[in-house]
């Protein structure tokens, strides 16, 4: 069966432009849209792209959509003020490596999945909550919510909630506290690098 080219093009434009217009309503949705598109790209790249290829692809997206320095500081908690500046820089770099590696590992194949962004953006104090749904033809839909905070005039992700459960930030804070208590910043850097290496396998 064939379709007129004009009809096909019109259909594609309608499919793309309607959500894009809706998402433009709140600027906090833009980084989530960028992340969703980046994740779909590495999923479709799959094994052909390889883990390192997916890392190279999603890394710049993470840099633009996440506030990694703030996430690192909040994950460490009050002990952050005890960390030397050089170790703070190293911790932020390790957090980025882990975040990028985990995304590259967890979103490594595509079988028809798609993301849908809820048009309603919730305001929580100075932050905003953008809800999304990851759908797949043969699996249950997975709700993923992102908490964003404005920094330097841009909205960036500072926390992620999978399946509307406890925040990723809270989970990391609980995990990191014990590591930091035993070995300080350097032990935590090693811990983050170990988590990144585990994802690289």
LINRA-V635913 format. One record per backbone hydrogen bond with DSSP energy under -1.0 kcal/mol. NH is the residue of the N-H (numbers start at 1). CO is the residue of the C=O. E is the energy in kcal/mol with one decimal. If there is no record, write none. Layout:
# LINRA-V635913
nh = <NH,NH>
co = <CO,CO>
e = <E,E>
This chain:
# LINRA-V635913
nh = <8,9,10,11,12,13,14,15,16,17,18,20,21,22,23,24,25,29,33,34,35,36,37,38,39,40,41,42,43,44,45,46,49,50,54,55,56,57,58,59,62,63,64,65,66,67,68,71,72,73,74,75,76,77,80,81,82,83,88,89,90,91,92,93,94,95,96,97,98,99,100,101,102,103,104,105,106,107,114,116,118,122,124,127,128,129,130,132,133,134,135,142,144,145,146,147,148,149,151,154,156,157,158,159,161,163,165,168,171,172,173,174,175,176,177,179,180,181,182,183,184,188,189,190,191,192,193,194,195,196,197,198,199,200>
co = <4,5,6,7,8,9,10,11,12,13,14,16,17,18,19,20,22,26,29,30,31,32,33,34,35,36,37,38,39,40,41,42,45,46,50,51,52,53,54,55,58,59,60,61,62,157,66,67,68,69,70,71,72,73,77,78,79,80,84,85,86,87,88,89,90,91,92,93,94,95,96,97,98,99,100,101,102,103,135,133,131,129,127,124,148,122,146,144,116,142,114,134,132,161,130,159,128,156,154,151,149,65,147,147,145,143,162,160,167,168,169,170,171,172,173,175,176,177,178,179,180,184,185,186,187,188,189,190,191,192,193,194,195,196>
e = <-2.0,-2.7,-2.4,-2.3,-2.2,-2.5,-2.3,-2.1,-2.3,-3.0,-1.6,-1.5,-2.5,-1.9,-2.8,-1.1,-1.4,-1.9,-2.5,-2.4,-2.3,-2.8,-2.4,-2.1,-2.7,-2.3,-1.8,-1.9,-2.2,-2.5,-1.5,-1.9,-1.1,-1.4,-2.5,-2.4,-2.3,-1.6,-2.8,-2.1,-2.4,-2.2,-1.5,-1.6,-2.5,-2.5,-1.1,-2.6,-2.6,-2.2,-2.8,-2.2,-2.1,-2.2,-2.2,-1.2,-1.8,-1.6,-2.3,-2.2,-1.9,-2.5,-2.3,-2.0,-2.3,-2.6,-2.1,-2.3,-2.4,-2.6,-2.8,-2.4,-2.5,-2.0,-2.5,-1.8,-3.0,-2.0,-2.2,-1.9,-3.0,-2.1,-2.8,-2.2,-2.2,-2.9,-2.8,-2.6,-2.0,-3.0,-3.0,-2.7,-2.4,-2.5,-2.8,-2.5,-3.1,-2.5,-3.1,-1.5,-1.9,-3.6,-3.5,-1.3,-2.9,-3.1,-2.0,-2.6,-2.0,-2.5,-2.4,-1.9,-2.0,-3.4,-1.8,-1.0,-3.0,-2.3,-1.4,-2.2,-2.7,-1.7,-2.5,-2.1,-2.0,-2.5,-2.4,-2.0,-1.9,-2.1,-2.5,-2.1,-1.5,-1.2>
